[in-house]
Amino acid sequence: MRSAVLIGMALGLLSAAGPSTACAAVPENAPRSIWVADAGANAVYRCTSVKCKAVGSGWSAPSGMCADHWGDVFVADAGNSRIVELDSFGGQLGVYADPGQYPSGCATAYRDRTLAVTNAHGTSGGSGNIVFYAYGTTSPTKTVAGVDVAFDYCGFDKDGRLYDSGTDASGTVHIGVVAKNGSVNMDTGLTGLSAPGGVQIADYRGLLSISDPAANAIRQYTLPGLTYVGSLPYPGPAFAFVRYNPVIWTLDAADGQAVAYDLLNGKRIRTLKGFSNPDGIVALPIGEQ
């Protein structure tokens, strides 16, 4: 039985301008921490069941986030053309250069710890791309282009394939895939999305999940066959599954919130409020790939 720890009051966090929690019930096996990148406030927050705390400094429009199975968090610091690696408490571990690009999302591969970064566009205009960093390097070791000119979010599957969301020059949404050790971003042919959103292969059923923020839905597909199996009715540009638990965190950018839902009954179980323009979210420990 999934029990819950009742929290009797909302806790004030940071300052009046910062995020706060509004909790009805928090599962006992909730993740250790929830991380939110707030592009509007130029801030990154690490939130526990007790409080939210701003971590790092010098952020400029931080957007997509990802994490690895060792508990390190990566932030696409778009305005600074870099990706910042933080430990599970928010201490800075490293900086990955992404010169001339505006990074919007990232993903880490489980087996070899490769870091992939999706770039929305160049800092002086022009197309975006996908860059890869081999483990232990802080400069791109491979750059991949494809049918899209703007790349938003991405996620690795357990076999090292990278799936990404983006748009072509006409604004049509595509879901691409880069094979393990591949050099080309191929169109998967998946259709039906109105806008590109978060990409994850980490829910408790092992499905490819892609957010469609224009439709307030997360579309799900089997792997490797890419058969559409249905949608989850949750809004937001990005989302995060909770490891070993049917819980999903989503971003409600319009209301400046991060919201947790029980996937079994659809009920809201926790809300983090007070963000300006939340654009990235991670739950630690991360879900299985």
Stockholm file with secondary structure:
# STOCKHOLM 1.0

chainA/1-289         MRSAVLIGMALGLLSAAGPSTACAAVPENAPRSIWVADAGANAVYRCTSVKCKAVGSGWSAPSGMCADHWGDVFVADAGNSRIVELDSFGGQLGVYADPGQYPSGCATAYRDRTLAVTNAHGTSGGSGNIVFYAYGTTSPTKTVAGVDVAFDYCGFDKDGRLYDSGTDASGTVHIGVVAKNGSVNMDTGLTGLSAPGGVQIADYRGLLSISDPAANAIRQYTLPGLTYVGSLPYPGPAFAFVRYNPVIWTLDAADGQAVAYDLLNGKRIRTLKGFSNPDGIVALPIGEQ
#=GR chainA/1-289 SS CCCEEECCSCCCCSCTTSCEEEESEEETTCCSEEEEEETTTTEEEEECSSCEEEECSCCSSEEEEEECTTSCEEEEEGGGTEEEEECTTSCEEEEEECTTEEEEEEEECTTTCCEEEEEEEETTSSBCCEEEECTTCSSCSEEECBSCSEEEEEEECTTSCEEEEEECTTCCEEEEEECTTCCCBEECCCCCCSSCCCEECCSTTCCEEEEETTTTEEEEECTTTCCEEEEECCCSSCEEECTTSSEEEEEETTTTEEEEEETTTCCEEEEEECCSSEEEEEEESCCCC
#=GC SS_cons         CCCEEECCSCCCCSCTTSCEEEESEEETTCCSEEEEEETTTTEEEEECSSCEEEECSCCSSEEEEEECTTSCEEEEEGGGTEEEEECTTSCEEEEEECTTEEEEEEEECTTTCCEEEEEEEETTSSBCCEEEECTTCSSCSEEECBSCSEEEEEEECTTSCEEEEEECTTCCEEEEEECTTCCCBEECCCCCCSSCCCEECCSTTCCEEEEETTTTEEEEECTTTCCEEEEECCCSSCEEECTTSSEEEEEETTTTEEEEEETTTCCEEEEEECCSSEEEEEEESCCCC
//
